[in-house]
Amino acid sequence: MKKSNHFANPFSAFSGHRLFHVIAGTLVGVMAVTQASAMLPTPEQAVDNLATMQSSTNQASTRSGNSSVQAVNTKITASLISVDANGQEVLVPVNANTRLQAGNVLEYQGYFTNTNADRVRKMTVTMSIPEQVELLRAVSPDFPYGSTDGDTFARMPLRGKVDNQLQEIPFKYYKAVRWDIEGVGLNDTVAVKYRARVK
């Protein structure tokens, strides 16, 4: 009997899903919080979204009694890591024809552009990790926050108690990665990325 490999056709079980989907965003004063949820696989090489965010405590809008709408433009891509004939690493964009197998390494890249009228003092960017992959140590920029439940974040690497001993939590349990990016100017783009291995 032929064994079914659900990675041979990466879209059979996940047709219609996009690589990333911007779930929520809020802009408070001059701070933006953007969250992107990864899905694997995807029929699209890149997803462009305009995440509209509601400002609830912007000083100018509080004084006038109106709340202003703010936005961050989002572009997310995924690439399969392969090696060329010279042994050099190559990023091959994931698309509808990509055949994934257990052990393949993917690189997820997120680009978040400040399209607000003002500079953003701090932009917090969160990217989820699909259930079908496990995070690898390659995360950029440095000093990210990680989460094993998608809600509570702490500096990576995460540590927890196992048999009353504080130990580093394996990356396979991570569900999301977050970065705090300081000083994002008007139309400036923040780039973040992480790598993950297909289970």
VENURSUL-V376549 format. One line per field, one symbol per residue. phi: phi as a letter, one per 30 degrees, with the letter a starting at -180 (. if undefined). psi: psi as a letter, one per 20 degrees, with the letter a starting at -180 (. if undefined). burial: I if it has 9 or more other ideal C-beta (glycine too) atoms within 8 Angstrom, else O. A space follows every 10 residues. Layout:
phi->???
psi->???
burial->???
This chain:
phi->.dddcdcdcd cdcbejdceb bddaabccic bcbbbbcdbb dbdcdbbcbc ddbcccbeed ddddiccccb bbdbbbbbbd dbbddciddb ccedbdcdcc bejdccccbc bbcdcddbdc dbccccbdce ddbbdcddbb ddidcbbcbi cccbedddba dbhibdbdde ddcdcabbbc cdhcdeidcc cbabcbcdd
psi->ppppoiigni igikqiqqgq pogqqqoodk pqoppppqqp aqjphqppqo opppphkpgg hghijqqqpr qppppprqqp prpahjjqpp ooppahipoq qpiqpqpppp popojrirqp gppoppprpq hirpqrinpq rrlrqrqiii gpqrpqqqqr ppljpprppq hiipiqqqqo pqmorpjqpp pqqqqqpp.
burial->OOOOOOIOOI IOOIOOIIII IIOOIIIIIO IIIIIIIIII IIIOOIIOIO IOIIIOOIOO IOOOOOOOOI IIIIIIIIII IOOOOOOOOO OIIIOOOIOI IOOIIIIIII IIIIIIOOII OIIIIIIIII OOIIIIOOIO OOOIIIIIOO OOIOOIOIOO OOOOOOOOIO IOOIIIIIIO IOOIOIOOOI OIIIIIIIO
